[in-house]
Amino acid sequence: MLIITRRAGEKVMVGDDVVVHVMEIVGNTVRVGIEAPRSLPVYREEIWHAVREENRAAARAPGDLPSPARR
């Protein structure tokens, strides 16, 4: 893990395509902005865990889907 110190208004580059902006620091709260290509999903950690668990649950569900109606 890389640990760095940044001030409000400063940025961190992640590879060539991702920029993390330190927007504001108030007390113990830091607001960040993330610029990334649309093809790269960006989630808060708790949302990412929820999405991953939903995907796992869907993969475990029975696969008996109805056949499409014939025309």
LOMITOR-461735 format. One record per residue (C-alpha): residue in one letter; x, y, z. Coordinates in steps of 0.02 Angstrom, whole numbers, plus 32768, in hexadecimal, padded with zeros to 4 digits. Each point is the difference from the previous one (the first is absolute). Layout:
aXYZ...
//
This chain:
m800080008000l804180AC7FD3i7FDF80838085i801680B57FCCt7FD180AB8042r7F9A80747F90r7FAE80A78020a7F5A803E7FBEg8012802A7F47e808B7F807FE4k7FF07F637F97v803E7F4D7FF9m80197FA67F5Av7FD67F467FF6g80497FC07F5Ed7FE480697F65d7F42800C8008v7FCA801A80B5v801080A38062v7FCE800E80B6h7FDD80B58033v8006803380B8m7F6C80777FFDe7FE9803380B5i803B7FD280AEv7F8F80298094g80307FB480A7n800B7F447FE8t7FA680027F59v805680067F57r7F9C801D7F60v804F7FB57F66g7FD480097F48i80307F727F8Ce801A80147F45a80037F587FA8p7FCF7FBC7F55r7F487FCE7FF5s80397F4E7FDDl804D7FF780B0p7F7C7FEF8088v801F8067809Dy7FA17FCF809Fr8006802C80B7e80407F66805Ce7F5B7FD58055i7FA3800B7F5Aw80837F947FABh7FEA7F7A8086a7F4280057FEDv800B7FF27F41r807B7F6F800Ee7F8F7FA4807Be7F67801A7F91n80607FBA7F6Cr80357F688065a7F4C7FE48039a7FC2800C7F4Da80837F837FC8r7FC47F858085a7F4980117FCFp7FB07F707FA0g801B80147F46d7F547FC57FC7l7FC780957F9Bp7F637FF67F96s80157FEB7F45p7FD980997F95a7F5580027FAEr80007FC77F4Br7FBD80727F79
//
